[in-house]
Amino acid sequence: MATNRSRRLRKKLCVDEFQELGFELNLTFKEDLADEAIDTFLEQFLRDAMTANDLGYVGGDDFGLVCLAKRGSVSEEQRAAVEAWLKGRDELVEFTASPLLDVWYPDNQLNQA
């Protein structure tokens, strides 16, 4: 693939200076948790952790990708805010949040700022 791309094409492909960052999230719920409690947790998660931090969540109830709600990258502060929110929840046995990664091309290295 050509490496000499126009600015317009780099933006369209979300590469180089237009790389967009996010992170993967794995949630492990308590075994005896009712479906209604999981639904309530997810509603609160989307409202308080995602929307409140201008983030979007794509995935299921136990695994997903967190990215910015608009075009752009998730910051380390936003990632830390989501982790802090999840740490305070007793519905979870554990959770893991990956380091920031390229949401369009996960195998690519991160651009240095």
Secondary structure, 3 states (H helix, E strand, C coil): CCCCCCHHHHHHHCCHHHCCEEEEEEEEECCCCCHHHHHHHHHHHHHHHHHHHCEEEEECCCEEEEEECCCCCCCHHHHHHHHHHHHCCCCEEEEEECCCEECCCCCCCCCCC
